[in-house]
């Protein structure tokens, strides 16, 4: 509630800025997207260890619990958000200050609500591109999130059930309260659908259809370690994407590097000091890399019957350097995956079907022994329908079915509660059992809005309060009437010349131009 109250106070302050301030050139815009989704969801088919022998080196036989999530109703809010953004011309369009402050809007009443915890930045833009500091989607995430989903935002049942995650009961999103590239803080070291704090980004202008995004998330949380006891870590993230757009065609390629986030710790290989043959200690380091490619084609795009076809593929790899005497550790894992979506529009109606597939991939042990990945792939069909009341508002129905192989643990986001936390007052623990399949079906609403509160250069000014005119001066009383002779019977009485109220009062003023709400 505090964050919503703060948003309200800021909006009030901005709306009542003086008209003189509007003439100086800055623009300020209030925007948001709301995505509540109510569904019935549960899991089935979890693999039990009874009479089962695991075929993968990444999960023990005892790790196959056979526990399913009972079907339940739940509400999620996806990437619902509220925000402010604007610019300040410094040298016309050649050099502008740009800013944005965006916060989660968990209208289901749960989830993070930190101020500026979503895409927020301050920077400069011009004909040369844009340079921003802040907390923003990585270019790898941006490459897919703005091009795939039929609904304007991230939601339960979208591509992240397969894309951007290696499975193993960890989602693609790094949904921490603090989005830091730091081993000690982040609870998701493996996801490649990321939002990074402490980041510097450059976005190029579009030239001949080509555009570029680059990002560096600073190693602000580097630690020196304790000699002989704790290793030093130097965590940071580098990401980039190259795009091409031409009318009906969109192509994206993106690559991302995670340094010292230790994605292999989900297999038990975490930071440590390894003993070398000469008796010294060697710290471990990790290098995790993701590649993503996307192609989208839109047919009949200028009609009410547009057809959109999208294909996405990613390849994720995780590697940790360990000492030569550290044997029997999983220090490598990689896997490819793909996701395809077809969407057809019929005026205000949209239908879509999608299918994703993650392969079993490969892994490696230190010491050269065989590492097995049998049974850790997954399939992911889904379908949806949406009716748009307007371009910015609609209602949709969605069903998805995430089918895990016998030892796989891919999960949609958010994950389902599995067991009670051992610490009172903390949220339940969310996880999924090996081999369990998640099926969900529900109905959601979507609404995006944008309102310019202050326009630059006098083009769009704050709405003025209604003008209060002073009451008319009281007129002196008229002289007493002079008695006149009644007109003759054939003489017409004088017409009534009193002023009539107008039949229509036009109170409409020029409204500020409406901007476009941000794509998620």
N, C-alpha and C positions, 0 to 999 in steps of 0.2 A: 504493500500500500504506500510505503514511503516514496518509492520510485515513481508511482503514478501521480502522487501529490506533487512531487518535484517537477514532473513533466507539465502538469497543469499550471503551476506557478510560472514556469518558463514561458509557456504559451501566452499566459496573460500578460507577462512583462513585454513580450515581443509585439503582441497585437496592439498594445497601447503606446508603442514608440511614436515619437513625434513625427509629423510629416516632413519636417526639415531633415531628419535623419535619413529618410527614404531617398531624398534627393542626392545624397552623397554617393550612392552607387551600390551598397551591399544588397544582397538578396538573402532571404531567410524563408525556408520552406518546412512545413510540418507534414510528415508522411507516416504511413504504417501499412502493415499487412496482418490480417487476423485469419487463423487457419484452425479452428477447432474441429476435431474429428472424434466421433463416438463410434466405438466398434465392439464386436464380440470377438475375443481372441483366446487362443489356448494352444497347447502343443500335444502331440501324440507320437507314438512309435519310438520312444526313447529306447536305446539299446541297453539291456541288462548284462551284467558281467556273468550271470549264471549260465554255464555251459557255453560261454563265448571266449574266444581267444583273439585279442586285438591283432590287427594287421598293420598297425602304424607304430613307429618308434616315438611318436609325439604325444601319445596318451596311453597310459597303462591300462591293463584289463580292468583293474579295480576302479579306474576312472569312469567306467561306463556304468552309471548309477541306475539307469532304467526309470528315473523319476521324471514324470511329465508335469506340466503346468495345467492345473484344472482350468477349464474354460471360464472366463470372466468378462464382464463389461469394463471398459475403461475409456477415458477421454484423454486425448493428447492435444497439444497446441502447435506441434511442428515448429517452424521457424517464425512464429508470430512475433512482430516487432513494432516498436514505435520509435520515431527518430526525428531529428532536426538536421538540416543541412543548408549550406549556402555558399556564397562566394563574395569576394570584395575585389573589384577591379583596381589594379595598381597602375598598370600601363595599358589600359584598354583590354582587348581580348588577348594581347600578346603576353600578358603576365597578370595572373589573378591569384589571390589567395583563395583556397577552397577548404571546406571543413564539413565534417559530418559527425554527429553523435547519435548512435543507435543503441537501443536497449531491448532486451527480450521483453515480450509481453505475454507471460504464461497465463492466458485467460482461463485455463482449466484450474488455476489455483496452485499448481505445482511447477517445479522446475526453477532454474536459475533466473534471477531478476536483477543482477548487478547493473548499476548504472554504467553505460558505455561498454557493456560486455559483448556487444555485437559490432558489426563493421563501423568503426569510428576512426577518424583521422584528422590531421591538419597538414596542409601542404600547399603547393603551388602548381599552377597549370598554365599552359600557353601553347603556341603553335608547335613547340618542341616536345610536348607530352605533359605528363603529370608526375610529380615527385611528392610522396606523402609519408608521414610518420604516423604510426598508430597500431591499431588492433584490427586485423583484416583477414578475409579469406585468402588462403594461399592461391597463387595462380593455377595450381593443379586442380584445386576444388572449383575455382571460378570457371575453369574451362568446361566443366561438365554441368555445374549447377545452373548456369544461365542458358543451357542448350538442350537439356534432356526432358525435364519434368513437364508434363502437360499442365500442371497446376503451378501457379506463380509462387514457389516457395519449396522448402523441404518438408516432407511429410512422411508419416508411417507408411510403409509399402512402396517407397520410391527406390531408385537404383542402388542405394547404399546398403541394401541387404546383401549385395554381392560385390559391388565395385568399391574399391578403397579399403578393403579389409581382408586379412588372411583367414578370417573365421576365428576358431578357438575361443568362442564365447566373448569376443571383444568387437564392438561395432566400429564402423568406419570413422565416426565422429570423435574428435577429442573434446568431449562435452564436459570438461572440467570447469569449475567456477573460475579458475585462473588458467588462461590459455597460454602457458609458458612452454618454451622449448627447454625443459629442464627435467632431468631424470628424477630428481627428488620430488618434484611437484606433480607432474602429469601422471594420471592413472591409465592413460592410453598411449603407450609408446609405439603402437603398430599401425594405427589408423592413418590413412592418407587423404581423408576428407576433412581437412584441418582448417582451423581458425587460429592464427598465431598473433600473440601479443608481442610487444617490443619489436615490431617489424618496420622495415623501410622498404617501400615499393616504388618502382618506376613503371608507368604505363605509357607506351608510345602512342603517338597519333596513328591513325589508319592511313597507310600509303599504298595506293594501288590494291586495296583490299586486304593488305597484310597489317597485322598489329602484334605487339610484343608486350608481355608483362614479366617483371622480374621482382623477386622478393628475397630479403635476408632477414631472418628472425635472430636477433642478437644473442650472443652467448653471455648474456647478463648474469646468468646463474652458474657460471663456471666456479668450481670449487678446487682448492689446492690439495685437498685430502690430508691424511695424517701419515707421515712416513712410517712404514712397517705395519700399518693398521688399516688404513682406508685409502683407496685409490683416488687420484684426481680425475675429474670429469670435465669435459669442455663441450657442453651441448649447444647445438644451433641447428637451424633449418634453412636451406636454400631451395628456392622453387622458381620455376619459369615456365612460360607457355608462349607458343607461337600460334597465331590464328590467321585464317583467311576467310573472308566473307565476300560473296558475290551473288546478289539477288537471291536465287533459290538454293544456294550452296553455302554450307558452313563447315570448315575443317579446323580441328584443333589438335595440337600435340603439346604435351606437357611432361616435364620431368621434375622430380623433387628428391632432395638429399636430406636425410636425418642423420646428424652426426652425434654420437654418444647418447642416443635415446634408448639404446639397447632393446630393440624389438625382440631379440631372442630370449629375453627374460621370461616371456610367457612359456618357454620350454625349459626354464630353469637356469639359463646361462646369463647371469647378471654381472654387473661390475665386481671385480675382485682383483686382488694382487696374487699373481701366479709365481710360484717358486721356480727359478731358473736353475740349470745344472751348476752354475757357479755360486749358487747360494743367494743371489740377489733376487729382488722382487720386481716383477714386470706388471704394470697396470694394463688392464684390458681396454680396448676401444671398439666402437661399433660403427658400421656404415650401412645404413638402410636406404634403399633407392626404389622409387616408384616411377613408372612410365605410364602415360595414358594417351590414347588416341581416340578421336571422335570425328564422325562425319554425319552431317544432317542435311537432308534434302527436303525441300518443301515444293510440292506440285500444286498448281492452280491457286497460288498464294494470293492472287488479287480477286478471288471469288469467295462465295460463301461455302464452297466445297473443297477447301484446302486439304491436302494430304501431306502428312509429315512423317518421314522415315528417319530414324536415328539409330546409329550403331556406335557402341563404346567398347573399348577393350583396354585392360590395364595389365601390367606385369609388375608384381611386387617382389622384392628380394631383401633378405635380412642377413647380415653377416657380422660376427663378432670375432675379433682377433684375440686369441688366448695363448698362453704360454705352451711350449712344446710338451711339458709334463702334465698338462691338464687334459686328461684322457676321458673319453666316454661322455663328452658334452655335445649337445646339439648346437653347433655354432653357425649353421646356415639353413635357410629355408627360402624357397621361392615358389610362386605359382602364378599362372595366367588366368584371366577371367574375361567374359564378355557379357554385354547386355544390349538387347535390341528392343526398340519400341516403334510401333506404328500407330498413328493418330489420324482419325478422319473427322472432319468438321461438316456439319449440316446446319448452316445458319448459326443459331444459338446453341446447338447441340454438338457435343464432342464425345467420341468413344475412342478408347485406346486399348491395345493389348501389348504386353511386354513379356520378354523371357530373358533370364540370365543364367549363366552357367559358370561355375568355378571348378577348375581342374584340381586333381590331387596334388600336383606339384612335385617338388623334390626337396630332400634335406640332406645334411651331411653331419657326421659325427667327427669329433677330434679323435685321432688314433686310427682312422681309416676303416672302421667297421661299417657294415652296411646300415643305411638309414632308410626306413620304409615309410611310405605315405599312403598305403592302401586304405580306402574307405573314408577319406577326408574331403571329398568333393561335394558339391551341392548344386541343385537346380532351383530356379526361382521364377515361376509364372505368375502373372498378375493381369488384371483387367479393370477398367474403370469407365464411368460415364459422368459427364458434367453438363449441366444446363446453366447458361450464363444469362442472368437477368439483365446485365449490362457488361461492358468490357471489363469492369473492375469488380464484379460481384457474381457469385454463382453458388450452386449446390452440387455436390458430387457424391457418387457411390463408388466404393473401391473394394476389391477383394484381392488378396495376395496369399501365396502358398509357398513357403520356403522349405524345400525338401532336402534334408541332410542325409548323406550316406551314413553308414553304420557308426562311424567314428567322427563325423564332422559336427561342428558346432557353430555354424553361421547363424546370425541373429538379425532381425529387423531392429530399428531404433525407434523408441526406447525399448530396452530389454524388459522382460517380465520379471516381477518379483519372484524369487525362488524360496528363500528362507529368511528367518528373522535374524537380525544383526545381534551378535552376542553382547554388544554395548547398548544399553538402554538409551533411548532417545535418538539413536541414529537410524537412517532409513534402512529398510529391508535390503538384503543382498540380492542383486539381479544377476542371473546366470542361466545358461541353458545346458541340458544334458546332451551327451553324445548321441547322435542319431535321431534326436527329436525333431519333428516337423512342425513349423508354426503356420497356423491358418487363421487369418483375420478377415473380417468383412464388416463394413460400416458405412456411415454417411457423414459427410463433412460439409462445412460452409467455408467460403473464402471471400474475403473483401479486402481490396487494396484501395488506398486513398492518398491524395496528395493535395495540399493547399498552400499556396504562396501567401506568407504572412507579411512579407516586406519585399518590394520589388526595386531593382536598381534603376538608376537614371530616370526616375519618375515614370517608368513604364507601368509599374504596378505599385500602387501605394496602399498603405494600411487602410482598412475599412474605417471610414469616419463615423463617429456616432451621429445619430440624427440631429440635424440642426434645430435648435430651439429658438423660435422667433419671439421677440418681445410682444407682449400683449398690446393691441392697438390703443392709442391714447383715447381717453374718454371724451366724447364729443359733448359740447354744451347742449342743454335741453332745447328743443325747438320752441319757437314762440307759440303761444296758444293759437289754436286754429281760428280762422276767420269764418264766421258763419256765411255760407254761400247759399245761393238759391239752387234748389234741386233742378237738375236738367229737365228739360221738357221730355215728354214721353217719347218723342221721335228722335231724341238726341242720344248717342252711344256713350256709355260710361267709359272713363279713361282706363287703358290697360295697366295691369300690375307690373311695375318695372323693378320689383325687388330682385336681388341677385340670387340665382339658383346655384346649388352645389353641383360641381361637375359630375358627369355620369361615371367617370373613371379617374382615380388618382394614381398616377404612375410613380411608384416609389422605387423602381428598379434602378440600381447603380451598376456601374461597370465592375464586375467581379474580377478578382485577381486571376490571372491565367493559371490553369491547372497543370502541374508538372506530372511527370511519370513516376510512379512508385518504383522503388528499386527491385530489380529481379533478384531472386535468391538462388 
